[in-house]
């Protein structure tokens, strides 16, 4: 049976690495993102198994159009990797503009919900039914950094989305899990990370290829087996005991 995956935020960073790893191992991969030319270049670099589809995960009509396109072209969806995400500039919570808060929540949380909702509809209707959803969480879903309230709140909410989807998906052969990533080397990673005492220090990073391999492992499990939560992090980063 053809294995069809959708990766959001696929034009760079973790999404790009995951999409290319899935394609390399035989998945047909829809690479979704807002930046058309960058997305098309990323898909070309991934080879014939990669298909670019422009979409804005914060817009319900755009998401619905994306899933109609997937259904019409492939007939099914076996894997959704909810990866699209952004962060607001680090600043005290009392100074965060409401527009910045809404932008982070709309992208990280509402975008993941809209894609999950559309994926569940398709996975329930297709034959054979079922599929897998993997949400890109963060170690911030467990232990936050200071001055990152919007990002932290969105990732805590992703954990709730993951568990609720896993619960509702059981009877429909839809598995849902979450990968929490600590300091993967990507365009969102910084040279200096803010610490609990508000100082800035360099922290170790993990090669993004190891994140892609972890997602591939989760994706390759049979639907009667699920990784509900996995943490992939740089061994020496100050996460355990942070604060």
Secondary structure, 3 states (H helix, E strand, C coil): CCCEEEEECCCCHHHHHHHHHHHHCCCEEEEEECCHHHHHHHHHHHCCCEEEEECCCCCHHHHHHHHHHHHHHHCCCCEEEECCCCCCCCCCHHHCCHHHHHHHHHHHHHHHHHHHHHHHHHHHHCCCCCEEEEEECCHHHCCCCCCCHHHHHHHHHHHHHHHHHHHHHHHHCEEEEEEEEECECCCCCCCCEECCCCCEECCCCECHHHHHHHHHHHHCCCCCCCCCEEEEECCCCCCCCCC
